[in-house]
Amino acid sequence: MSKPNILDMTIECVIQINSEVPKVFAVFTDLKNAQKNIKSITKIKILTKPDFQVGTKWYETRIMFGKEAIEEMWVSKLSKNKSYQVSAVSHGIDYTTTFNFLPKYKGTEVTMIFTGKPVGWGAKLMSPTFLVLLRIKNKKMLMADMNDLKKVIEKK
């Protein structure tokens, strides 16, 4: 087992949604409506077939730290109505975000695990203080995204 790296970033967010798993999964994987459903996303450009499957790629534009950021993302794992994983590489960091969907309390518990692993020298030179601030900011953003989706689902 490898030693944990202080530069690795792991953020876990959990939310309970009052709806059945298939409906929750469908909204979370709806790339065509992501811009409408998630406030911080300003644009989605799907690069492959619009079906959400392993290999589906898209550009996501969102406001981060007050500036527009564009990232290429792709579906790297998928188990329909159970889980999926999205991957990206940006600024020397490999990112993976895993979503797990579990029926719970007459609804769905969604757990999101976001990880960032520095692979480039620039990323490895980041200060631990900056990384702590980045974790806090990213956790707030990820929870806001999940809350936006919860509102969409529970409104339907």
N, C-alpha and C positions, 0 to 999 in steps of 0.2 A: 504494500500500500504506500502511495506516495505521500510525502509531507504536504500539508496544506500550505499554500503560498499566500502571504499577506496581501499580494496584489490581486488575487482572485476575488471576484465579486459574486456573491450569491444572495439573492433577495427572494423571499417567499411571501406571497400574498394569498389570502383565503377569503372567499366571499360566499355567502349563502344566497341563492336566488330562488324565489317562489315560483318555480316552473319545472316541468319534467325535463330530464336530461336531453332527449332528442331536440327539443325546441331551443334549449340553452346552447347546445353544441352547434346547431344550425346558425344561430346569430353570431356566436364567437368566430365561426369560420366563414362568414359572409363577407368576402373581400370587396365585392361590388358595392356594398353599403357601408363599409368601414368608415369612410369619410363622413358620412351622414350620422353614423352611430357613435363615433368617438370624437369628442370636441377638439382634441389637440391634433388630430390628423387633418391636414389641409388638402391632401391629394393622394390617390392610389392609382398607380399605373400597372395593370396586370401585364406581365411579359409573356406568359404562356397561356395555355387553355384556361379559361376561367373556372373550370372545376377545381375544387379544393382537394388536392391529392399530393402524394409525395412527388416532389419535383416542381410543383407550382411555384413560380417566381413572380415577384412584383417589386416595384419601387414604392416606398412609403415616405411621404413628405409630412413632417410635423414640426411644430414649434418646440424647440428644446433650448433652455437657457436664454430665452428671448430671441432666438434666431431660428431660421428655417433650416432643417436638416433633412437630407434625402439619404435613405438607406436601401440597398437591395437586400431583400429577404427571400427565403424559400422554405417550403414545407420539407422537413427532413425525416419526420416520422408521423404516422397516422394510424390510429385505431378508432374507427368511427364510433361516435357516441361515448368513447372512453377517454381518449387522450390524443394530443398531437404536439409536435415540436416544430418550432420555427428557428432557423439559423440565420446568422448574418456575420459578416466580418467588416469591421470599421475601425479606422485609426489604430491598427495594430492589435485589436482585441477580437477574439472569437466569442460571439454571443450565441447562446441558445436559450430559448424560452419554452418551457414545457407546461402545457395545460392539462390538468386531470379533472375529470367530471365524475362525481360520485352521487348516486341517489341518496338523499338524506333529508329527514324531517319533512316529508311530503314535497320536496323540492330537489335542488341540486346544489351540492357543494363544489365550487370550482377552486382548485389550488393552482396557482401559477408559480413556477420556479424559474427565475431569471438568473443566468450565470454568465459571467464575463471572465475570460481567461486571456491575459496579455500574451501575445506571441511576437510582437515587434519591440525593438529597443525603446522606441519613444514611449510606448505604453508601460514598459517595465521600469522606466525612469520616473513615473508619476510618484508624487509624494503620498505617503499614507494619509496625511491630513486631507489632501484633495480627494483621495479615494473615499474617505468617510463622508465627505460632503456630497460626492457623486452618488453614493449608495442612498443617502437620505433623499436626495432630489429624485432619483430613479424610482424609489419605493413610492413616493407621493404620486409620481406620474403614472406608474403601473396601477396603483389602487384607483386613481381617477379614471383610467381607461376601463377598469373592471366595473366601477360604479356607473359609468356611462352606459355600458352594455346591460347591466342589471336594470337600469331605468327603462331601456328600450324593451327588454324582454317582459318585464312586469307590467308595462303599459298595454301590451298586446292582449 
